[in-house]
Amino acid sequence: MGRLNNKVSIVTGSSSGLGRAIALEYSKEGAFVVCADLRPNARPEIPEESVINTHDLINQTKGRAIFVTVDVGIAEQVEALVKAAVWEFGRVDMYHSSTQTPIPELMSAFRLVNNAGVSLEAGKPPARIHETSEDVWDLTMKVNAKSVFLGCKYAIAQMLQQGPHSSGDRGWIINMSSVYGLVGGTFTCSYAASKGAVSNLTRQIAVDYGEAKIHCNAICPGYTKTAIFVNTINTSDSSHAHDTLQAQHPLKGIGQVEDIVGAAVFLASPDASWITGVCLPVDGGFTAR
């Protein structure tokens, strides 16, 4: 019996990176998983992720998962994602926003994990506001902020319709923010603004839906070793050199995907029964400095 046994979870951005890792761990903890992304093999250039798609891997390891193609910035597609989950599993308990989509890919009780996210200028020196184009701003806001708004909107509508669990809880939403949703620093202004929006939207949802027993929390990772991190350190800007970033995290340096996954499971589990509206830094002390 896992901590998420028989709960229905939607994980956006499930094809790679943090989203893939969270979807796999949710399944190990007993959840039924709805994997959602632009396509099932969003990162074919990463060998360990191109061998088998996330939902196929879950099904081959005695879990239950389906895949739904979705552009998280389009309302009709997000609404259809939630409906697909209900059609397949009968309800939604968790919604987790986890998408980590690179620029080329973009251009081409429910537990919701809103993991969708993008850093459009990864690999370049951080763009200040006078250096940021309107197109970059709009696309970053669509993928990082609007996607979370849409996911929460349609997941919560479903949670309010369905019966509560024996605990009385109706659902758990986990939004993926960032340390740059809490503090300023050496990163692009559009990314920081979008993640700040995610952080405060999380708090507002917690206040608005606490009485309905819907939990809404956010994870704010520090620099973590994902495909986007590789792009981040491949830049001529000295503030994003590997050693410089590692020194900004007092506890053991750069984070691992497993560090974020552990927080995602905790916030969706009964262990977090009296927690809502929290923007949890998982950052090795980055925001404590």
Beta strands, then each sheet from edge to edge (+ up, - down):
strand 1: 8-12
strand 2: 32-37
strand 3: 65-69
strand 4: 94-96
strand 5: 111-114
strand 6: 171-176
strand 7: 214-221
strand 8: 279-282
sheet 1: 3+ 2+ 1+ 4+ 5+ 6+ 7+ 8+
end
